[in-house]
């Protein structure tokens, strides 16, 4: 996973594909509980911190021991590295 998220374009593709799928199902089925759980809870609080952890690890911004910090204050720890995550600089 680390080698895939090092490239900024691949990272954005991995991050944005679930949002596109979520949007499609939201338009088609409206208020399904599964859609609400994924879009409101699983994506921002589970999926995204894990992907951001691997991206920061591949850019050598954090160490492997910092995995638990990705959930610090509800995931706000990763905003410290916003420019690194979004642009790679």
NUTOR-514098 format. One record per atom (N, C-alpha, C): x, y, z. Coordinates in steps of 0.001 Angstrom, whole numbers, padded with zeros to 6 digits, always signed. Layout:
XYZ
...
//
This chain:
+000827-001192+000000
+000000+000000+000000
+000868+001252+000000
+001999+001198+000663
+002847+002383+000788
+003338+002859-000575
+003699+001955-001455
+004216+002382-002754
+003128+002996-003633
+001868+002657-003394
+000782+003196-004201
+000392+004608-003795
+000462+004916-002520
+000024+006232-002061
+001132+007282-002084
+002317+006909-002481
+003395+007886-002556
+003139+008896-003676
+002589+008439-004784
+002243+009310-005885
+000970+010084-005532
+000978+011395-005710
-000149+012231-005305
-001412+011900-006107
-001282+011568-007372
-002455+011266-008199
-003082+009939-007779
-002272+008967-007493
-002790+007676-007044
-003455+007822-005676
-002864+008607-004822
-003451+008845-003503
-004847+009441-003632
-004987+010465-004459
-006298+011094-004627
-007299+010137-005264
-006856+009300-006143
-007734+008303-006747
-008239+007318-005686
-007348+006839-004846
-007731+005902-003785
-008674+006561-002784
-008471+007827-002508
-009301+008542-001550
-010665+008906-002151
-010707+009258-003416
-011938+009779-004016
-012877+008715-004580
-012388+007547-004936
-013254+006493-005488
-014397+006138-004529
-014167+005933-003231
-015296+005630-002343
-016333+006758-002275
-015909+007998-002393
-016849+009118-002382
-017728+009084-003632
-017151+008751-004766
-017921+008647-006006
-018934+007516-005895
-018517+006386-005370
-019430+005256-005182
-020521+005619-004180
-020148+006259-003091
-021112+006699-002090
-022134+007648-002712
-021678+008593-003510
-022586+009554-004141
-023569+008873-005074
-023094+007896-005831
-023975+007166-006740
-025079+006457-005960
-024717+005735-004922
-025719+005016-004141
-026644+005961-003381
-026135+007107-002985
-026977+008084-002302
-028064+008599-003250
-027689+008866-004493
-028658+009345-005480
-029670+008256-005820
-029216+007023-005931
-030095+005925-006314
-031046+005488-005202
-030544+005348-003990
-031332+004722-002928
-031674+005642-001762
-031230+006866-001796
-031471+007888-000779
-031056+007509+000634
-031962+007052+001457
-031653+006943+002885
-031508+005499+003358
-030641+004761+002759
-030359+003425+003235
-029387+003523+004414
-029612+002728+005439
-028779+002776+006637
-027314+002489+006316
-027053+001559+005411
-025682+001234+005027
-024973+002445+004417
-025685+003184+003611
-025103+004373+002988
-024792+005428+004046
-025682+005613+004968
-025467+006599+006030
-024287+006191+006910
-024199+004911+007248
-023084+004446+008069
-021756+004618+007356
-021704+004242+006078
-020451+004366+005343
-020078+005830+005151
-021006+006604+004638
-020705+007999+004325
-020482+008878+005531
-021164+008567+006614
-021066+009431+007779
-020090+008983+008837
-019809+007688+008884
-018962+007184+009966
-017723+006433+009483
-017910+005451+008655
-016791+004587+008277
-015768+005322+007420
-016215+006066+006418
-015258+006752+005551
-014405+007777+006296
-014992+008765+006973
-014138+009793+007583
-013380+009361+008826
-013895+008361+009550
-013261+008009+010817
-012487+006704+010799
-012610+005909+009741
-011866+004657+009661
-011034+004599+008379
-011694+004668+007227
-011011+004513+005940
-009989+005618+005691
-010408+006853+005823
-009532+007974+005497
-008310+008080+006407
-008423+007911+007730
-007210+007962+008553
-006197+006868+008216
-006691+005688+007836
-005773+004608+007470
-005030+004953+006187
-005733+005449+005189
-005093+005833+003931
-004131+006995+004154
-004525+007971+004958
-003637+009102+005255
-002399+008653+006020
-002547+007685+006894
-001399+007138+007624
-000386+006540+006644
-000868+005745+005705
+000043+005139+004730
+000698+006190+003841
-000026+007234+003496
+000552+008303+002676
+001658+009025+003446
+001394+009386+004689
+002412+010071+005486
+003595+009164+005778
+003344+007885+005927
+004425+006932+006141
+005300+006820+004892
+004679+006819+003724
+005452+006726+002481
+006251+007995+002214
+005749+009137+002684
+006482+010396+002533
+007485+010624+003652
+007569+009669+004574
+008483+009702+005711
+008245+010915+006616
+006981+011279+006767
+006621+012380+007663
+006342+011877+009077
+005887+010641+009187
+005611+010038+010486
+006282+008678+010538
+006303+008097+011723
+006875+006767+011909
+005751+005761+012127
+006088+004488+012062
+005086+003440+012227
+004407+003492+013593
+005099+003972+014589
+004518+004024+015942
+003431+005093+016058
+003309+005985+015075
+002326+007065+015122
+000946+006658+014616
+000719+005379+014379
-000567+004921+013846
-001725+005293+014762
-001537+005167+016049
-002625+005482+016987
-002940+006976+017023
-001994+007810+016645
-002226+009257+016653
-003173+009702+015542
-003384+008853+014541
-004276+009220+013444
-005712+009376+013923
-006048+008804+015062
-007395+008929+015607
-007452+009941+016749
-006378+010663+016957
-006316+011649+018032
-007302+012782+017737
-008133+013108+018695
-009147+014153+018582
-010047+013944+017370
-010463+012717+017171
-011401+012426+016088
-010800+012549+014710
-009506+012328+014581
-008858+012377+013279
-008269+013725+012914
-008288+014672+013831
-007773+016005+013525
-006246+016062+013467
-005591+015035+013974
-004121+015000+013968
-003573+015071+012547
-004268+014456+011603
-003768+014417+010223
-003849+015760+009526
-004653+016705+010034
-004714+018030+009426
-003433+018823+009651
-002627+018371+010571
-001314+018975+010794
-000452+018819+009541
-000703+017760+008774
+000070+017445+007576
-000742+017668+006308
-001664+018606+006317
-002581+018800+005192
-001861+019018+003860
-000888+019910+003825
-000202+020195+002556
+000583+018985+002054
+001139+018207+002972
+001846+016987+002570
+000871+015967+001989
-000293+015832+002610
-001271+014862+002127
-001840+015264+000769
-002221+016492+000629
-002917+016923-000587
-001981+017195-001764
-000824+017738-001493
+000048+018202-002576
+001428+017546-002583
+001788+016885-001508
+003086+016237-001446
+004235+017178-001198
+003948+018413-000763
+005027+019390-000501
+005040+019795+000942
//
